[in-house]
Amino acid sequence: MGLDWMPREHGKKDHYRFGSEHWGTEAPCVVYEKKPLKDPKGNVVPGLFVSWIRLNNPAQYNSYTTEMVKGVIAGFENSSVDREVVATVFTGTGANAFCTGGNTKEYSEYYSKRPEEYGAYMELFNNMVDSILMCKKPVICRVNGMRVAGGQEIGLACDIAISSDLAIFGQAGPRHGSAPVGGASDFLPWYLTAEDAMWNCISCEMWSAYKMKAKNLVSKVVPVLKDENGKWVRNPQVITDAFVQDGEIVYGEYKTGDEFKKARAWVSDKLKNNDYDLSLLDAEIDKTVWTFANLFPGCLMMSIDGVRNKKKFFWDQMKNPNRHWLAANMMGEAFLGFGAFNTKKITSLDTVDFLKYRQLVAEGALVDDDFMDKVMAKPKQ
């Protein structure tokens, strides 16, 4: 006798916690799309999709506002429970930036000197990283441009990164009044040597996509520009042929002097005229997704979570203490750092006078409005 006599409820349960209220099309916003899964010949596979979560704030290099953070969380949670979705792609609009972190205008003009408000915002940020690490679909970071500061951190939370060769990667916190404790200081020691992780976190040095590949921090790097003959051109700003200099292998470093200036001008002109092609990037995304599609989904996610959990362990240890420190820091260095960056068009400088700051600290000066006025750049005459 079979089991068909047992009563069974039919239909599908709704496991979504969010509707579409946190997504939009008008920037700044987060765009959520379900794109059909296609086989290597371009044929649509019926009933299966790839979810795309796209940061859409290109005018501010896809920096995320408070509302956009909510959109990312909603996107990852909905993708996680969507039976039709094979994988999730996390990306940004355009070719200039994947994400440059939190919106510094919002930080400076609203959250500065409002520590409890910023603490609540950081709770949302932590939930955003959690939503990536807990997504029950493989997460591919499609690095279409700069991945800097908080953008680097949410990118590192993803499972796989495939990058445009124009992308730059790095942290900005110690230069602009914060610290890379939104994930970078947790994830990078897992990926890199302790010294590389330390330098990447504190120096605010920008690494090329090729250097990131050499350091095993991204899976693949592809060109996005073509010459006048329609041939693909690797990023001309970067040394992409390894050679030995002073006993060390040089690869992926930025060129210097006139050679760099000429290459930068050519790249800038291309981007300004929207003369770029992301088709190789998308082709690599499609290949990776197709690999995922042809695996048992349960075994795939168990394997992914087995690796993710190592990152998540360190993230979970520090996310709450870091939330409180970042909130308190909005009363001091963050107020100055974000304020300097936000007023750079007025002062022509995007940082405070660090040496004056240190001199005042050495004198034991009271950190009051007068202290802050002495280290902030003044408006151009």
N, C-alpha and C positions, 0 to 999 in steps of 0.2 A: 504494500500500500504506500503511495506517495504522500507527500506533505501538502498536497493541494487542498486538503480539508481544513488546514489551519487558516484562520482569518488574517488577512493582510490589508493594510491601508494602502491605497493607490495614490498616485500623484507625487509631486516633488515638494519638499519643504523649502521655505524661503529662509536662508541663513544670513541674509544681508543686514548689516547694522546701519548702513547708510543708503540713501537714495542718490539722486543726482544733484542735491542741493549745494555740494561743495565743488562742483565742476562748472566750467564755463567755456566760452570761446573768446571773450573780449579780455585782452591782457590788462592788468596782470591777473592770471588765473592758472589753474591746472586743467589740462584737457585730458579726458579719459576716452579712449577709443578701443573698440574690439575689431581687430582686423582678421580677415579669414586666414586660416592656415593654408599655406600653399606647398606643394611638393617641389622637388628640384626643377621640374619642367614648367613651373608656374601655374599648375592646375590647382584649383581650389578644392580643399578637402571638406566635404559637407559636414556641418555641425561642429567643427572645431575652430578655435580662434586663438589669437595672440593679443593680450591686452597691452596697450601702450599708455603709459602715464607720462605726460609731457608738461614740463615746466614752461609756461608761456608768459614770460616777462622779458622779451628780448631787449627792450629799451634800457633795462637795468641788468643786463647780462644774466637773465633768468635767476636773479636772486629771489628768494622766497619770502613773501609777506606772511603775516599770521594766517590770513585766509587761505593762502596757497599751501601752508603746512597741513591744514585740515583737508585740503583736496588730495594731497599725497596720501595721507592716512586712509581716506575713503577709497582711493584708487587701489591701494595695496590690499585692504581688507576685502573689497569686493572681488578683486581678482583671485584672492586666496580661496574663496568659497564658490567661485563660479565653475561649475562642472565642465563647461564647454572650453575653458581656457587651458592651453597647454603650457604657456610660459608668459612672463611679464617682462616688458621692455621699459626701462626708465630712461628718459632722455629730456632734451630741451629743444626749444624752437631755434631754428637758424643754424649758422655755422660758426658763430663767435663764442658761444658759451653753452656748456651743459648746465652749469650752475656755479655762481660765485658766492654761495652761502646766504646768510640772512640779509635782509634788506637793510642796508646801513642807514638809509634815510629814515626808515621806521625806527630803527634802533636809536638813532641820535635824537630825533624829534619827539619820540613818544616814550620809549623805554628807559632812556637815560635818566638817572636819579629817581626811578620808580622801581626799586628792587623787587617788591612783591609782585608787581605786574610782570616784570621780566622773568621772575621765578615761575609764574603761571605759563608764560610763553615757553620757557624751557621744558616745562612738563609736556607741552604739545610737541616740542622738538624731540624729546625722548621717545614719545609715543610714535613719532614718525620713523625714527630709527628702528624701534621695536616692530613696527608694521612691516618693514623690509625684512628684518631678520626672522619674523614669524610667518611670512607669506608662504603658503603651501603650494607655491609654484616656483620654478627656477626663475631667478631675477637676473636679467642682463642689463648692465649699464651701457647704454649706447652713448659714448662720450663724443658728442658732436662738436665740442669746443672746450673752452676753459673749464677745468674742474678744480676749483680753488676754495680754500677755507671750508665753510660748512658744506659746500658742494663736493669737496674732496671726501669729507667724512660720510655723507650719505652715499657717495659712490663706492667707498670702501665697504660699506655694509652690504652691497650687492654681491652676487655669487660669481659673476663673470663680467669682465669689462672688455669691450671692443671699441677702439678709439680711432678717431680722425688723427692724422699725423700733425695737424695744426694745433691740437690741444696742448695746453700747459696744465701742470698739476702742482699743487703745493698748498701750504698754509699761510695765513696772514695775521693770525692772532697776536703774537708778541709785538708786531709792528703797529697794530691798530687797536690795541687795548683789550685783547682777549687772550685766550689760550686754546689750543686745539684739543679740548677735552670733550668734544661732541662725538667722539669715536676714534679720531686719529691716534691719540695717545694710547688707546686700548688696542686698536687693530694693527698699527704699524709694527710694533715689536713682534707680533705674530708672523708678519710677512718678511721683515727685514732683519739685518743684524741690529744689535742694540745701538751701535754708533750711527748707522744710517737712519734708524728710526728717530734717534735723538736729533740729528742734524736736520732731517726733514721737518720735524715738528717745530723746532725753535728758530731756524735760520730765516724763514720766509723766502727761501730760495725756490724759484720755479724750475721744475723739471720738465723736459720735453716728453712727448709720448714715447719716443724711441728710448729715452733713458728709463722711463717707467717700464717699458718692455724688457730692457736689459736687467732691470731689478726684479723682474717677475711680478710686477704689480698690475699689469694688464695682460690680457691673453693675446690680442692681435692689434696691429696698427696698420692702417691703410691710407693711401693718399686721397685727397679730395680736390686737388687742383690739376689742371691740364695746361700744357703750353699752347702756342699759337697753331701747332699742327695737330692738336687734339690728343697728344700723348700725355699719360699720367706723369706728374712731377712730384717727387718726394719733397717734403718741406725744405725749401732752400735755406731757411734760417738756421738749420740744425746740421751738425756733423753726423752724417749717416753712413760713413765708411770708417770702420774701426782702424785706428793706428796707434802706435806706441809713442808716447811723449814723456820724457823725464821718467822712464821706467814704468809708466802706467798706461793702461789701455784707455784711449779716449774714444767715446762713442755716445752719441745722443746729447752732447753738450751744444750750447748755442754758440754760433760763430761770433766773432768780435769785429770791431772797427768798421771800415767802409763796406766790407763784404756783408756784414750783418745788416747795416743800414740799407744797402741796395736790395737785399733779399726781403727785408721787412717792408719796404716801400712797395715792392711787387706784390707781396701777399696782401697787404692792406688794400691796395687798389683792386685786387681780385674780389676781396670780400665786400668792399664798398659797393661794387657793381653787381653783387650777387652772382659772381662768375665762379661758382663752385659746383661740385657734383658729389653727392653723398651716396651714389649708387653702389660703390664697392663696400661702403660701411654697411648698407642695408643688406647687401648680398651675404656678408659674413654673419649678420644677425640671423638671416633666414636659414643659413646652413646650421648654425648652432641650435636654433629652435627645432629644425628638422631632426637633429640628433636626439633632442629631448623627446620629441613626439614619438619616436620609435623605441621607447623604453617603457617598461612597466611603470606606471605613474607612482604607485606606492613605494616600490623599491627605489625609484629615482629620488623621491622626496626623503626617504629614510637616509639615503646616501648623502644628499645635500645637507640635511639637518645634522648628520654626524660630523660634517666639517664645520658648518655654521656654529655649532654649539661651543667650539673652542673660542671663536670670536665673541660669541654671546656671553660666555663665562666672564671674560674680563670687562666687557661692556656693562654687565649687570652689577659687577662689584662697585663700579665708580659712577654710574649715571646719576644716582641721587645726590651723593656728596658734590659732584660737579655742578648739578643744577643749583644747589644752594650757594656755591662759591661764585658762579656766574651771576647770580642775582645780586649778591653783595658787591661784586666788582662793578656793577652799574653805577655805584656811588663815586667811583674814583677813576681808575685808569680807563675803563670802558667809556665813561662819559667824555673823557678827553680824546681818546683814540677815535671813537666813532664821530665825535664832533669835528675833529680835524679832517677826517675823510669826507664828511658830509659838506664841509665848507671850502673844499679845495678850489672850487671855481672862484671863490671870493678872495682867497689868500694865495693861491697858486701852489700851496703845499698841502700834502695829504697826511702829514704826521706832525706831532708836537716836537718841540725842541728837547730831544732826549737828554742831552748833556746838561741843559739847564735844570731839567727835572731831577736828574741825579744830584746835581750840586745843591739844590734846595733840600732834597732828602738828607744829604750829608750834613747840612747845617741844622737838621732837626726842625725844619720849618713846618708850621701848622699847615695842613692841607685844606686851605679855605679858598674862597673865590679869588683872593689876591694871588695865591700860589698858582691856581689854574690859569689865571690871566697871563702870568709871566711866562708860561711854557707854551701857550697857544699861539699859533701864527696870527699875524694881524692882517686886516684887509689890505689889498694892494692900493697904493696911492693913485 
